[in-house]
Amino acid sequence: MLENLGLLGLFIGCMLAATVVPFASESLLAGALLMGYSKWVVTLVATLGNTTGGMISYLLGWLCKWDWLEKYLRVKKEKLMKVHDRVARYGVWAALLTWLPVVGDLIAIAMGLMRVNPWWTLVLMFIGKMARYLLATGLLSLTSWI
């Protein structure tokens, strides 16, 4: 369904993939490349969508309480505490790792809970996610089917 929306579908899919919704955005990235969109446009749209989703997770952490996350989103407090401790150690630089599968969402939520500077979080999150999509686009471009 998202592929029918073109670049908007790519943006929405990548945004959802960066929230607590389990979804792999690389398949949408490959689909957009197969549809003939520019590698640079696809990379930028995917990065903007994924960064938007990451900031939604950050905002969720900012607005929620620990027990709400555990109760409504089924985020285990122990797992979030482990990520919280790592974020406390690395501070805003942890935003570079929000692209990681599974734990990246928790990093963004923990950063919001800790009230890490939102502007630096946004910038570093964008850089980390851009690096991910540049690598993914480059690897997909090496295959014979794109």
N, CA, C and O atoms as a GROMACS GRO file, in nm:
protein
  584
    1MET      N    1   0.081  -0.120   0.000
    1MET     CA    2   0.000   0.000   0.000
    1MET      C    3   0.086   0.126   0.000
    1MET      O    4   0.058   0.220  -0.074
    2LEU      N    5   0.189   0.128   0.081
    2LEU     CA    6   0.273   0.247   0.090
    2LEU      C    7   0.346   0.277  -0.041
    2LEU      O    8   0.373   0.393  -0.073
    3GLU      N    9   0.379   0.172  -0.117
    3GLU     CA   10   0.450   0.195  -0.244
    3GLU      C   11   0.364   0.270  -0.344
    3GLU      O   12   0.416   0.337  -0.433
    4ASN      N   13   0.231   0.260  -0.332
    4ASN     CA   14   0.141   0.333  -0.421
    4ASN      C   15   0.145   0.484  -0.395
    4ASN      O   16   0.104   0.563  -0.480
    5LEU      N   17   0.195   0.523  -0.279
    5LEU     CA   18   0.204   0.665  -0.244
    5LEU      C   19   0.337   0.727  -0.286
    5LEU      O   20   0.360   0.846  -0.264
    6GLY      N   21   0.424   0.647  -0.347
    6GLY     CA   22   0.552   0.698  -0.394
    6GLY      C   23   0.640   0.746  -0.281
    6GLY      O   24   0.657   0.676  -0.181
    7LEU      N   25   0.696   0.865  -0.296
    7LEU     CA   26   0.788   0.919  -0.196
    7LEU      C   27   0.717   0.949  -0.064
    7LEU      O   28   0.778   0.940   0.043
    8LEU      N   29   0.589   0.986  -0.070
    8LEU     CA   30   0.512   1.007   0.054
    8LEU      C   31   0.501   0.876   0.131
    8LEU      O   32   0.512   0.874   0.253
    9GLY      N   33   0.479   0.766   0.060
    9GLY     CA   34   0.473   0.634   0.123
    9GLY      C   35   0.606   0.597   0.185
    9GLY      O   36   0.610   0.538   0.293
   10LEU      N   37   0.715   0.631   0.116
   10LEU     CA   38   0.849   0.605   0.172
   10LEU      C   39   0.867   0.684   0.301
   10LEU      O   40   0.916   0.630   0.400
   11PHE      N   41   0.828   0.811   0.299
   11PHE     CA   42   0.840   0.895   0.419
   11PHE      C   43   0.759   0.836   0.534
   11PHE      O   44   0.811   0.821   0.645
   12ILE      N   45   0.633   0.802   0.509
   12ILE     CA   46   0.544   0.749   0.613
   12ILE      C   47   0.598   0.616   0.666
   12ILE      O   48   0.603   0.595   0.788
   13GLY      N   49   0.638   0.528   0.577
   13GLY     CA   50   0.691   0.399   0.618
   13GLY      C   51   0.817   0.412   0.703
   13GLY      O   52   0.832   0.344   0.804
   14CYS      N   53   0.908   0.499   0.661
   14CYS     CA   54   1.031   0.520   0.737
   14CYS      C   55   1.002   0.587   0.871
   14CYS      O   56   1.069   0.560   0.970
   15MET      N   57   0.904   0.674   0.874
   15MET     CA   58   0.864   0.737   0.999
   15MET      C   59   0.810   0.631   1.096
   15MET      O   60   0.849   0.627   1.212
   16LEU      N   61   0.720   0.546   1.047
   16LEU     CA   62   0.663   0.440   1.132
   16LEU      C   63   0.771   0.343   1.180
   16LEU      O   64   0.765   0.295   1.293
   17ALA      N   65   0.868   0.315   1.095
   17ALA     CA   66   0.975   0.222   1.131
   17ALA      C   67   1.060   0.274   1.246
   17ALA      O   68   1.124   0.196   1.316
   18ALA      N   69   1.062   0.405   1.267
   18ALA     CA   70   1.144   0.465   1.373
   18ALA      C   71   1.065   0.485   1.502
   18ALA      O   72   1.118   0.540   1.599
   19THR      N   73   0.942   0.441   1.504
   19THR     CA   74   0.863   0.448   1.628
   19THR      C   75   0.857   0.308   1.686
   19THR      O   76   0.932   0.219   1.645
   20VAL      N   77   0.769   0.287   1.780
   20VAL     CA   78   0.757   0.156   1.843
   20VAL      C   79   0.685   0.055   1.753
   20VAL      O   80   0.664  -0.059   1.793
   21VAL      N   81   0.646   0.097   1.632
   21VAL     CA   82   0.584   0.006   1.535
   21VAL      C   83   0.696  -0.076   1.469
   21VAL      O   84   0.784  -0.019   1.406
   22PRO      N   85   0.694  -0.208   1.484
   22PRO     CA   86   0.801  -0.289   1.424
   22PRO      C   87   0.785  -0.297   1.271
   22PRO      O   88   0.688  -0.355   1.221
   23PHE      N   89   0.880  -0.240   1.200
   23PHE     CA   90   0.870  -0.233   1.055
   23PHE      C   91   1.010  -0.209   0.999
   23PHE      O   92   1.085  -0.128   1.054
   24ALA      N   93   1.047  -0.277   0.892
   24ALA     CA   94   1.178  -0.260   0.829
   24ALA      C   95   1.165  -0.165   0.710
   24ALA      O   96   1.098  -0.196   0.612
   25SER      N   97   1.229  -0.052   0.720
   25SER     CA   98   1.217   0.050   0.615
   25SER      C   99   1.303   0.021   0.494
   25SER      O  100   1.282   0.081   0.388
   26GLU      N  101   1.398  -0.069   0.506
   26GLU     CA  102   1.488  -0.097   0.393
   26GLU      C  103   1.411  -0.153   0.273
   26GLU      O  104   1.449  -0.130   0.158
   27SER      N  105   1.304  -0.228   0.300
   27SER     CA  106   1.225  -0.281   0.188
   27SER      C  107   1.159  -0.168   0.110
   27SER      O  108   1.150  -0.174  -0.012
   28LEU      N  109   1.112  -0.067   0.180
   28LEU     CA  110   1.055   0.050   0.112
   28LEU      C  111   1.161   0.127   0.034
   28LEU      O  112   1.137   0.177  -0.075
   29LEU      N  113   1.279   0.134   0.093
   29LEU     CA  114   1.391   0.200   0.027
   29LEU      C  115   1.422   0.130  -0.106
   29LEU      O  116   1.438   0.194  -0.209
   30ALA      N  117   1.430  -0.003  -0.100
   30ALA     CA  118   1.456  -0.081  -0.222
   30ALA      C  119   1.344  -0.063  -0.323
   30ALA      O  120   1.370  -0.049  -0.443
   31GLY      N  121   1.220  -0.062  -0.276
   31GLY     CA  122   1.106  -0.042  -0.365
   31GLY      C  123   1.111   0.092  -0.436
   31GLY      O  124   1.084   0.101  -0.555
   32ALA      N  125   1.145   0.197  -0.361
   32ALA     CA  126   1.154   0.330  -0.420
   32ALA      C  127   1.264   0.337  -0.524
   32ALA      O  128   1.249   0.402  -0.628
   33LEU      N  129   1.376   0.270  -0.497
   33LEU     CA  130   1.484   0.266  -0.596
   33LEU      C  131   1.442   0.190  -0.721
   33LEU      O  132   1.474   0.230  -0.833
   34LEU      N  133   1.370   0.079  -0.701
   34LEU     CA  134   1.321   0.002  -0.815
   34LEU      C  135   1.221   0.080  -0.899
   34LEU      O  136   1.208   0.058  -1.019
   35MET      N  137   1.149   0.173  -0.834
   35MET     CA  138   1.051   0.255  -0.906
   35MET      C  139   1.119   0.365  -0.987
   35MET      O  140   1.053   0.436  -1.063
   36GLY      N  141   1.250   0.378  -0.971
   36GLY     CA  142   1.325   0.472  -1.053
   36GLY      C  143   1.352   0.607  -0.991
   36GLY      O  144   1.403   0.697  -1.058
   37TYR      N  145   1.319   0.624  -0.864
   37TYR     CA  146   1.349   0.752  -0.799
   37TYR      C  147   1.500   0.767  -0.782
   37TYR      O  148   1.572   0.668  -0.771
   38SER      N  149   1.545   0.891  -0.780
   38SER     CA  150   1.686   0.922  -0.761
   38SER      C  151   1.734   0.867  -0.627
   38SER      O  152   1.664   0.875  -0.526
   39LYS      N  153   1.855   0.812  -0.627
   39LYS     CA  154   1.914   0.759  -0.504
   39LYS      C  155   1.924   0.867  -0.397
   39LYS      O  156   1.902   0.841  -0.278
   40TRP      N  157   1.956   0.988  -0.438
   40TRP     CA  158   1.973   1.097  -0.342
   40TRP      C  159   1.839   1.140  -0.284
   40TRP      O  160   1.829   1.168  -0.164
   41VAL      N  161   1.737   1.145  -0.367
   41VAL     CA  162   1.603   1.182  -0.320
   41VAL      C  163   1.550   1.074  -0.225
   41VAL      O  164   1.496   1.106  -0.119
   42VAL      N  165   1.566   0.948  -0.263
   42VAL     CA  166   1.521   0.838  -0.180
   42VAL      C  167   1.592   0.841  -0.044
   42VAL      O  168   1.528   0.824   0.060
   43THR      N  169   1.722   0.862  -0.047
   43THR     CA  170   1.800   0.867   0.077
   43THR      C  171   1.753   0.982   0.166
   43THR      O  172   1.737   0.964   0.286
   44LEU      N  173   1.731   1.098   0.107
   44LEU     CA  174   1.687   1.213   0.185
   44LEU      C  175   1.547   1.194   0.241
   44LEU      O  176   1.523   1.223   0.358
   45VAL      N  177   1.454   1.146   0.161
   45VAL     CA  178   1.316   1.124   0.208
   45VAL      C  179   1.313   1.019   0.318
   45VAL      O  180   1.243   1.036   0.418
   46ALA      N  181   1.388   0.911   0.301
   46ALA     CA  182   1.393   0.806   0.403
   46ALA      C  183   1.453   0.861   0.533
   46ALA      O  184   1.403   0.832   0.642
   47THR      N  185   1.557   0.941   0.521
   47THR     CA  186   1.621   0.999   0.639
   47THR      C  187   1.526   1.095   0.710
   47THR      O  188   1.516   1.092   0.833
   48LEU      N  189   1.458   1.180   0.636
   48LEU     CA  190   1.364   1.274   0.697
   48LEU      C  191   1.249   1.201   0.766
   48LEU      O  192   1.208   1.237   0.876
   49GLY      N  193   1.197   1.098   0.701
   49GLY     CA  194   1.089   1.020   0.761
   49GLY      C  195   1.134   0.948   0.887
   49GLY      O  196   1.065   0.951   0.989
   50ASN      N  197   1.249   0.884   0.881
   50ASN     CA  198   1.299   0.808   0.995
   50ASN      C  199   1.338   0.902   1.110
   50ASN      O  200   1.317   0.867   1.227
   51THR      N  201   1.392   1.018   1.079
   51THR     CA  202   1.424   1.116   1.183
   51THR      C  203   1.297   1.168   1.247
   51THR      O  204   1.292   1.186   1.369
   52THR      N  205   1.194   1.193   1.168
   52THR     CA  206   1.065   1.237   1.223
   52THR      C  207   1.010   1.131   1.320
   52THR      O  208   0.965   1.164   1.429
   53GLY      N  209   1.015   1.006   1.279
   53GLY     CA  210   0.970   0.897   1.367
   53GLY      C  211   1.054   0.888   1.494
   53GLY      O  212   1.000   0.866   1.603
   54GLY      N  213   1.184   0.905   1.480
   54GLY     CA  214   1.272   0.904   1.597
   54GLY      C  215   1.239   1.017   1.694
   54GLY      O  216   1.243   0.999   1.815
   55MET      N  217   1.208   1.133   1.639
   55MET     CA  218   1.172   1.246   1.726
   55MET      C  219   1.034   1.227   1.789
   55MET      O  220   1.008   1.278   1.898
   56ILE      N  221   0.947   1.152   1.723
   56ILE     CA  222   0.818   1.117   1.784
   56ILE      C  223   0.844   1.027   1.906
   56ILE      O  224   0.782   1.045   2.011
   57SER      N  225   0.935   0.931   1.891
   57SER     CA  226   0.972   0.846   2.005
   57SER      C  227   1.035   0.929   2.116
   57SER      O  228   1.007   0.907   2.234
   58TYR      N  229   1.119   1.023   2.079
   58TYR     CA  230   1.180   1.114   2.176
   58TYR      C  231   1.071   1.192   2.250
   58TYR      O  232   1.074   1.201   2.373
   59LEU      N  233   0.977   1.246   2.177
   59LEU     CA  234   0.867   1.322   2.236
   59LEU      C  235   0.782   1.234   2.327
   59LEU      O  236   0.735   1.278   2.433
   60LEU      N  237   0.763   1.111   2.286
   60LEU     CA  238   0.690   1.015   2.368
   60LEU      C  239   0.759   0.999   2.503
   60LEU      O  240   0.694   1.000   2.608
   61GLY      N  241   0.891   0.985   2.500
   61GLY     CA  242   0.968   0.976   2.625
   61GLY      C  243   0.958   1.104   2.706
   61GLY      O  244   0.950   1.099   2.829
   62TRP      N  245   0.958   1.217   2.640
   62TRP     CA  246   0.951   1.347   2.707
   62TRP      C  247   0.817   1.363   2.780
   62TRP      O  248   0.812   1.414   2.892
   63LEU      N  249   0.710   1.319   2.716
   63LEU     CA  250   0.576   1.340   2.770
   63LEU      C  251   0.528   1.231   2.866
   63LEU      O  252   0.439   1.254   2.948
   64CYS      N  253   0.585   1.112   2.854
   64CYS     CA  254   0.535   0.998   2.932
   64CYS      C  255   0.606   0.980   3.064
   64CYS      O  256   0.711   1.039   3.091
   65LYS      N  257   0.546   0.897   3.143
   65LYS     CA  258   0.607   0.854   3.268
   65LYS      C  259   0.654   0.710   3.248
   65LYS      O  260   0.604   0.640   3.161
   66TRP      N  261   0.750   0.668   3.329
   66TRP     CA  262   0.806   0.534   3.319
   66TRP      C  263   0.696   0.428   3.317
   66TRP      O  264   0.696   0.339   3.232
   67ASP      N  265   0.604   0.437   3.412
   67ASP     CA  266   0.503   0.333   3.423
   67ASP      C  267   0.407   0.330   3.304
   67ASP      O  268   0.354   0.224   3.271
   68TRP      N  269   0.384   0.444   3.239
   68TRP     CA  270   0.300   0.448   3.119
   68TRP      C  271   0.366   0.370   3.005
   68TRP      O  272   0.300   0.295   2.933
   69LEU      N  273   0.497   0.390   2.991
   69LEU     CA  274   0.570   0.320   2.884
   69LEU      C  275   0.561   0.169   2.903
   69LEU      O  276   0.543   0.093   2.808
   70GLU      N  277   0.575   0.126   3.028
   70GLU     CA  278   0.569  -0.017   3.057
   70GLU      C  279   0.426  -0.071   3.038
   70GLU      O  280   0.407  -0.180   2.984
   71LYS      N  281   0.329   0.005   3.083
   71LYS     CA  282   0.191  -0.041   3.080
   71LYS      C  283   0.131  -0.039   2.939
   71LYS      O  284   0.073  -0.138   2.894
   72TYR      N  285   0.146   0.073   2.870
   72TYR     CA  286   0.078   0.090   2.741
   72TYR      C  287   0.160   0.046   2.620
   72TYR      O  288   0.104  -0.002   2.521
   73LEU      N  289   0.290   0.064   2.626
   73LEU     CA  290   0.375   0.028   2.512
   73LEU      C  291   0.451  -0.102   2.534
   73LEU      O  292   0.524  -0.148   2.446
   74ARG      N  293   0.434  -0.158   2.651
   74ARG     CA  294   0.498  -0.286   2.687
   74ARG      C  295   0.649  -0.280   2.675
   74ARG      O  296   0.713  -0.377   2.635
   75VAL      N  297   0.704  -0.165   2.709
   75VAL     CA  298   0.849  -0.150   2.714
   75VAL      C  299   0.893  -0.192   2.855
   75VAL      O  300   0.852  -0.131   2.954
   76LYS      N  301   0.973  -0.295   2.863
   76LYS     CA  302   1.018  -0.346   2.992
   76LYS      C  303   1.106  -0.243   3.062
   76LYS      O  304   1.200  -0.190   3.002
   77LYS      N  305   1.075  -0.216   3.187
   77LYS     CA  306   1.148  -0.115   3.264
   77LYS      C  307   1.296  -0.150   3.274
   77LYS      O  308   1.382  -0.061   3.269
   78GLU      N  309   1.327  -0.279   3.289
   78GLU     CA  310   1.467  -0.321   3.300
   78GLU      C  311   1.546  -0.287   3.173
   78GLU      O  312   1.659  -0.239   3.180
   79LYS      N  313   1.485  -0.313   3.059
   79LYS     CA  314   1.550  -0.285   2.932
   79LYS      C  315   1.568  -0.134   2.914
   79LYS      O  316   1.674  -0.088   2.871
   80LEU      N  317   1.464  -0.058   2.947
   80LEU     CA  318   1.473   0.087   2.935
   80LEU      C  319   1.576   0.144   3.033
   80LEU      O  320   1.644   0.241   3.001
   81MET      N  321   1.586   0.086   3.151
   81MET     CA  322   1.686   0.132   3.249
   81MET      C  323   1.828   0.108   3.197
   81MET      O  324   1.916   0.192   3.216
   82LYS      N  325   1.850  -0.006   3.131
   82LYS     CA  326   1.982  -0.037   3.075
   82LYS      C  327   2.017   0.066   2.967
   82LYS      O  328   2.129   0.117   2.964
   83VAL      N  329   1.920   0.096   2.880
   83VAL     CA  330   1.943   0.197   2.776
   83VAL      C  331   1.960   0.334   2.840
   83VAL      O  332   2.045   0.412   2.797
   84HIS      N  333   1.881   0.364   2.942
   84HIS     CA  334   1.890   0.491   3.015
   84HIS      C  335   2.032   0.512   3.068
   84HIS      O  336   2.086   0.621   3.057
   85ASP      N  337   2.090   0.407   3.126
   85ASP     CA  338   2.225   0.418   3.181
   85ASP      C  339   2.328   0.447   3.071
   85ASP      O  340   2.422   0.524   3.091
   86ARG      N  341   2.309   0.385   2.956
   86ARG     CA  342   2.402   0.411   2.844
   86ARG      C  343   2.386   0.553   2.791
   86ARG      O  344   2.484   0.620   2.759
   87VAL      N  345   2.262   0.598   2.783
   87VAL     CA  346   2.237   0.735   2.737
   87VAL      C  347   2.298   0.834   2.837
   87VAL      O  348   2.356   0.935   2.797
   88ALA      N  349   2.284   0.804   2.966
   88ALA     CA  350   2.342   0.891   3.068
   88ALA      C  351   2.494   0.899   3.052
   88ALA      O  352   2.554   1.004   3.077
   89ARG      N  353   2.555   0.789   3.008
   89ARG     CA  354   2.700   0.788   2.991
   89ARG      C  355   2.743   0.869   2.869
   89ARG      O  356   2.840   0.945   2.875
   90TYR      N  357   2.670   0.854   2.757
   90TYR     CA  358   2.710   0.917   2.631
   90TYR      C  359   2.637   1.047   2.601
   90TYR      O  360   2.678   1.122   2.512
   91GLY      N  361   2.531   1.076   2.674
   91GLY     CA  362   2.457   1.201   2.656
   91GLY      C  363   2.396   1.212   2.517
   91GLY      O  364   2.346   1.114   2.462
   92VAL      N  365   2.401   1.330   2.463
   92VAL     CA  366   2.336   1.358   2.335
   92VAL      C  367   2.397   1.277   2.220
   92VAL      O  368   2.331   1.255   2.118
   93TRP      N  369   2.522   1.232   2.235
   93TRP     CA  370   2.589   1.154   2.131
   93TRP      C  371   2.519   1.021   2.106
   93TRP      O  372   2.537   0.961   2.000
   94ALA      N  373   2.442   0.975   2.202
   94ALA     CA  374   2.367   0.850   2.184
   94ALA      C  375   2.268   0.862   2.068
   94ALA      O  376   2.227   0.760   2.012
   95ALA      N  377   2.229   0.983   2.033
   95ALA     CA  378   2.134   1.003   1.923
   95ALA      C  379   2.188   0.950   1.790
   95ALA      O  380   2.111   0.917   1.701
   96LEU      N  381   2.320   0.942   1.777
   96LEU     CA  382   2.380   0.888   1.656
   96LEU      C  383   2.344   0.740   1.637
   96LEU      O  384   2.355   0.687   1.526
   97LEU      N  385   2.301   0.674   1.745
   97LEU     CA  386   2.272   0.531   1.740
   97LEU      C  387   2.124   0.499   1.734
   97LEU      O  388   2.086   0.382   1.746
   98THR      N  389   2.040   0.599   1.717
   98THR     CA  390   1.895   0.573   1.713
   98THR      C  391   1.852   0.498   1.588
   98THR      O  392   1.736   0.458   1.578
   99TRP      N  393   1.940   0.479   1.493
   99TRP     CA  394   1.909   0.403   1.372
   99TRP      C  395   1.912   0.253   1.398
   99TRP      O  396   1.862   0.176   1.316
  100LEU      N  397   1.971   0.210   1.509
  100LEU     CA  398   1.984   0.067   1.537
  100LEU      C  399   1.847   0.000   1.551
  100LEU      O  400   1.756   0.056   1.612
  101PRO      N  401   1.834  -0.120   1.496
  101PRO     CA  402   1.707  -0.192   1.512
  101PRO      C  403   1.678  -0.220   1.660
  101PRO      O  404   1.770  -0.246   1.737
  102VAL      N  405   1.554  -0.216   1.698
  102VAL     CA  406   1.500  -0.246   1.831
  102VAL      C  407   1.548  -0.147   1.936
  102VAL      O  408   1.467  -0.074   1.993
  103VAL      N  409   1.676  -0.141   1.962
  103VAL     CA  410   1.728  -0.057   2.069
  103VAL      C  411   1.725   0.092   2.033
  103VAL      O  412   1.724   0.177   2.122
  104GLY      N  413   1.724   0.125   1.904
  104GLY     CA  414   1.722   0.266   1.863
  104GLY      C  415   1.598   0.339   1.911
  104GLY      O  416   1.607   0.454   1.952
  105ASP      N  417   1.484   0.273   1.908
  105ASP     CA  418   1.360   0.333   1.960
  105ASP      C  419   1.373   0.360   2.109
  105ASP      O  420   1.330   0.464   2.158
  106LEU      N  421   1.432   0.265   2.180
  106LEU     CA  422   1.449   0.282   2.324
  106LEU      C  423   1.547   0.394   2.356
  106LEU      O  424   1.530   0.466   2.455
  107ILE      N  425   1.650   0.409   2.274
  107ILE     CA  426   1.744   0.520   2.294
  107ILE      C  427   1.671   0.652   2.281
  107ILE      O  428   1.688   0.741   2.364
  108ALA      N  429   1.589   0.666   2.177
  108ALA     CA  430   1.514   0.791   2.156
  108ALA      C  431   1.418   0.817   2.272
  108ALA      O  432   1.408   0.930   2.319
  109ILE      N  433   1.349   0.714   2.316
  109ILE     CA  434   1.256   0.730   2.429
  109ILE      C  435   1.332   0.770   2.555
  109ILE      O  436   1.291   0.861   2.627
  110ALA      N  437   1.444   0.702   2.582
  110ALA     CA  438   1.524   0.734   2.701
  110ALA      C  439   1.577   0.876   2.695
  110ALA      O  440   1.582   0.945   2.797
  111MET      N  441   1.616   0.921   2.577
  111MET     CA  442   1.666   1.058   2.563
  111MET      C  443   1.556   1.158   2.596
  111MET      O  444   1.581   1.262   2.658
  112GLY      N  445   1.434   1.127   2.552
  112GLY     CA  446   1.322   1.214   2.587
  112GLY      C  447   1.294   1.213   2.736
  112GLY      O  448   1.270   1.319   2.795
  113LEU      N  449   1.296   1.096   2.797
  113LEU     CA  450   1.274   1.086   2.941
  113LEU      C  451   1.376   1.167   3.019
  113LEU      O  452   1.345   1.227   3.122
  114MET      N  453   1.500   1.168   2.968
  114MET     CA  454   1.609   1.238   3.036
  114MET      C  455   1.618   1.386   2.999
  114MET      O  456   1.702   1.459   3.051
  115ARG      N  457   1.529   1.428   2.909
  115ARG     CA  458   1.526   1.568   2.865
  115ARG      C  459   1.659   1.614   2.803
  115ARG      O  460   1.704   1.726   2.824
  116VAL      N  461   1.720   1.522   2.726
  116VAL     CA  462   1.842   1.557   2.653
  116VAL      C  463   1.806   1.668   2.554
  116VAL      O  464   1.695   1.668   2.500
  117ASN      N  465   1.896   1.758   2.530
  117ASN     CA  466   1.872   1.872   2.442
  117ASN      C  467   1.806   1.828   2.311
  117ASN      O  468   1.866   1.753   2.234
  118PRO      N  469   1.682   1.874   2.285
  118PRO     CA  470   1.610   1.826   2.166
  118PRO      C  471   1.673   1.870   2.034
  118PRO      O  472   1.664   1.796   1.936
  119TRP      N  473   1.735   1.986   2.029
  119TRP     CA  474   1.791   2.034   1.903
  119TRP      C  475   1.915   1.955   1.865
  119TRP      O  476   1.931   1.916   1.749
  120TRP      N  477   2.003   1.930   1.961
  120TRP     CA  478   2.120   1.847   1.933
  120TRP      C  479   2.080   1.703   1.906
  120TRP      O  480   2.141   1.635   1.823
  121THR      N  481   1.977   1.658   1.977
  121THR     CA  482   1.926   1.523   1.951
  121THR      C  483   1.879   1.513   1.806
  121THR      O  484   1.912   1.416   1.738
  122LEU      N  485   1.804   1.611   1.760
  122LEU     CA  486   1.755   1.612   1.622
  122LEU      C  487   1.870   1.610   1.522
  122LEU      O  488   1.868   1.531   1.428
  123VAL      N  489   1.969   1.696   1.541
  123VAL     CA  490   2.081   1.705   1.448
  123VAL      C  491   2.160   1.574   1.443
  123VAL      O  492   2.188   1.522   1.335
  124LEU      N  493   2.194   1.520   1.560
  124LEU     CA  494   2.274   1.398   1.564
  124LEU      C  495   2.194   1.276   1.519
  124LEU      O  496   2.249   1.185   1.458
  125MET      N  497   2.064   1.275   1.549
  125MET     CA  498   1.978   1.167   1.502
  125MET      C  499   1.973   1.168   1.349
  125MET      O  500   1.983   1.063   1.285
  126PHE      N  501   1.959   1.287   1.290
  126PHE     CA  502   1.955   1.300   1.145
  126PHE      C  503   2.086   1.249   1.083
  126PHE      O  504   2.082   1.178   0.983
  127ILE      N  505   2.199   1.285   1.142
  127ILE     CA  506   2.329   1.243   1.090
  127ILE      C  507   2.342   1.090   1.095
  127ILE      O  508   2.384   1.028   0.997
  128GLY      N  509   2.306   1.030   1.208
  128GLY     CA  510   2.314   0.884   1.221
  128GLY      C  511   2.225   0.812   1.123
  128GLY      O  512   2.265   0.713   1.062
  129LYS      N  513   2.102   0.862   1.108
  129LYS     CA  514   2.007   0.798   1.018
  129LYS      C  515   2.046   0.820   0.871
  129LYS      O  516   2.026   0.732   0.788
  130MET      N  517   2.100   0.936   0.841
  130MET     CA  518   2.148   0.963   0.704
  130MET      C  519   2.261   0.867   0.669
  130MET      O  520   2.265   0.813   0.558
  131ALA      N  521   2.353   0.845   0.762
  131ALA     CA  522   2.464   0.752   0.737
  131ALA      C  523   2.409   0.611   0.710
  131ALA      O  524   2.457   0.541   0.621
  132ARG      N  525   2.309   0.571   0.786
  132ARG     CA  526   2.246   0.440   0.766
  132ARG      C  527   2.187   0.428   0.626
  132ARG      O  528   2.211   0.330   0.557
  133TYR      N  529   2.110   0.529   0.584
  133TYR     CA  530   2.044   0.521   0.454
  133TYR      C  531   2.141   0.540   0.338
  133TYR      O  532   2.120   0.485   0.230
  134LEU      N  533   2.248   0.617   0.358
  134LEU     CA  534   2.351   0.625   0.254
  134LEU      C  535   2.415   0.488   0.234
  134LEU      O  536   2.438   0.446   0.121
  135LEU      N  537   2.444   0.419   0.343
  135LEU     CA  538   2.502   0.285   0.334
  135LEU      C  539   2.402   0.188   0.269
  135LEU      O  540   2.440   0.111   0.181
  136ALA      N  541   2.278   0.192   0.313
  136ALA     CA  542   2.176   0.102   0.258
  136ALA      C  543   2.155   0.127   0.109
  136ALA      O  544   2.148   0.032   0.030
  137THR      N  545   2.145   0.252   0.069
  137THR     CA  546   2.127   0.287  -0.072
  137THR      C  547   2.248   0.243  -0.153
  137THR      O  548   2.233   0.190  -0.263
  138GLY      N  549   2.366   0.264  -0.098
  138GLY     CA  550   2.488   0.222  -0.168
  138GLY      C  551   2.493   0.071  -0.186
  138GLY      O  552   2.527   0.022  -0.294
  139LEU      N  553   2.460  -0.003  -0.081
  139LEU     CA  554   2.460  -0.149  -0.091
  139LEU      C  555   2.353  -0.200  -0.187
  139LEU      O  556   2.378  -0.291  -0.266
  140LEU      N  557   2.234  -0.139  -0.181
  140LEU     CA  558   2.127  -0.179  -0.273
  140LEU      C  559   2.165  -0.149  -0.418
  140LEU      O  560   2.127  -0.222  -0.509
  141SER      N  561   2.238  -0.041  -0.438
  141SER     CA  562   2.278  -0.002  -0.573
  141SER      C  563   2.383  -0.097  -0.632
  141SER      O  564   2.398  -0.106  -0.754
  142LEU      N  565   2.454  -0.166  -0.545
  142LEU     CA  566   2.556  -0.261  -0.592
  142LEU      C  567   2.493  -0.390  -0.647
  142LEU      O  568   2.556  -0.462  -0.724
  143THR      N  569   2.370  -0.417  -0.608
  143THR     CA  570   2.306  -0.539  -0.656
  143THR      C  571   2.265  -0.520  -0.800
  143THR      O  572   2.250  -0.407  -0.846
  144SER      N  573   2.247  -0.627  -0.870
  144SER     CA  574   2.216  -0.620  -1.014
  144SER      C  575   2.072  -0.583  -1.044
  144SER      O  576   2.042  -0.546  -1.156
  145TRP      N  577   1.983  -0.593  -0.947
  145TRP     CA  578   1.842  -0.569  -0.974
  145TRP      C  579   1.799  -0.424  -0.950
  145TRP      O  580   1.683  -0.391  -0.973
  146ILE      N  581   1.890  -0.337  -0.905
  146ILE     CA  582   1.855  -0.195  -0.890
  146ILE      C  583   1.948  -0.113  -0.978
  146ILE      O  584   1.937   0.010  -0.981
   0.00000   0.00000   0.00000
